[in-house]
Amino acid sequence: MHIRYLFTDFVLDTDRRELTRLGTAVAVSPKVFDLLLHLVQNRTQVVSRDELIDAVWNGRIISESTLGSHINWARTAIGDSGKDQRLIRTAARRGFRFIGEVMEDQPADPTTNFDSPSSAAETPEDGSWTISDKPSVAVLPLLNLSGQPDQDYFIDGIAEDIISELSRCRWLFVIARNSSFTYKGRSVDARQVSRDLGVRYVLEGSVRKSAERVRITGQLIDATTGMHVWAERFDGVLEDIFALQDQFAASVVGAVAPHLERAEIERARQKPTNSLNAYDFYLRGLALVHRGSRESIDEALALFCRSIRLDPDFASAHAMAAWCYVWRKVNGWAVDRSTEAAEGIALARRAAELGRDDAVALTRSGHALAHLAGDIDVGVMLIDRALELNPNLASAWFLGAYLRMWQGDPEAAIAYFNRAMTLSPIDPELYRMQAGVAMAHLFARRFDLACSWAEKAYANLPSFVMTVGILSAANALAGRIEKSEKAMKELRTLCPGLCVREISEWLPIRRQQDLCLLAEGLSKAGLPYDRLAGLPGGS
């Protein structure tokens, strides 16, 4: 019997053997799917460990750690955690129980695609499908009405802060900034945005800045009906910009969730910095950092450093500066590797110290410490903390995915990457996520999938050295020598100093079998064993 189990934003389809969220497939292994299905089907009771093993592994003897890993992967796939246990609860010494509210659906027409974002907003006459109880929203770039194009970075920063503030609400699904900002400068219909991003609500607005006065206006549209849900205007002086942003975000929350227990946004949240000039330089840096070019990263690093000089306690500025050093290292742009690594480590440690409640600071500093100091465990701990603070932060999901991959867990990494792509489906930095999925498949010895994902990443940013390296290694290991040699030629042009013997200094791969596999593929593709002119960026 074809049954679909609907809970929060997810659909578990028994006929397709597929887990989807808001119309996007979530990557799970067959065992994880079976485990999740068994828990959902038996949600009225606690399922013992022995029962799970019998149902999923047909009674085959497995270790306790194997079962625990699959439970963790299932939780990751549905956005749960061992700490919160909002959906899968552990019953001490007894087993596990699925405690989320589930609706069963038996589609009458097997050709109907109920999982698409557009159909998620429709209710058939039999009432079998309803919108998830968890509201979803995309915040479009705010219009600049100041008549000053050079203020775009400032206005974009306001929108980004509003996105961050809304993301604090665990019950609210917020599309990441990088996806919603692809509509910048375009005239778009709210219904099209809804279809593109799989959300019900679209928030749009404008900012007018004149001297020291600021006016923020916004309107919230229910894209399924085209009706305006809420509209408001906020006036104030520049010094009160943080309070204005808080009021704006809090009003949106009240508008999208009248049917839920009122969730308050923290009105008096700690300001990222008391220095508006430091904040100005920080916003300018953020506007550059996502472009991914050597020039934009260099300029962004200089701006973050200027921000730090004005406010030495600005955690996010320290973290973003540290992350710039990571990007320079990975892409072969470091001028003095040892000096830059030391500077990046110092910045990352200071960011983690200052930003204990700053998700962005924890995410970027954790990733930097893993790459520059080789401290992956600390990096994972910091990013996990970031996700507790902001479960909708796409960068925390995909940078955390990289760290799990470097630890030797490619399947968990793929689940994290998938989560990031769900949160930010048309992200300008999608190439980072695609390259990560490619590397994870490479480590899992799925060479065809590794090539496929690497080609997607390459199409989005051909200059990403890691992507070209994956194309070289995966094609060589798959026996496609001509393609591997072509990619290797490009790799040696991008990074003439890269060599097999020092791959571990380029990427922090912990599991020896993964390191050996990558080295084997690159060697087969033609990468020399010994250093020619130093590692990427070396001399």
BELLIN-V948467 format. One record per helix or strand of 3 or more residues. SS is the DSSP state (h for helix, s for strand). FROM is the first residue (numbers start at 1). TO is the last residue. Records with the same first field share a line. If there is no record, write none. Layout:
SS->FROM-TO ; FROM-TO
This chain:
s->4-7 ; 10-13 ; 18-21 ; 88-91 ; 95-98 ; 103-105 ; 136-139 ; 201-210 ; 213-222 ; 227-237
h->30-41 ; 49-57 ; 64-77 ; 119-121 ; 149-167 ; 177-183 ; 190-197 ; 238-256 ; 276-289 ; 294-310 ; 315-330 ; 337-354 ; 359-372 ; 376-389 ; 394-407 ; 410-423 ; 430-443 ; 447-460 ; 465-477 ; 481-494 ; 500-506 ; 512-525
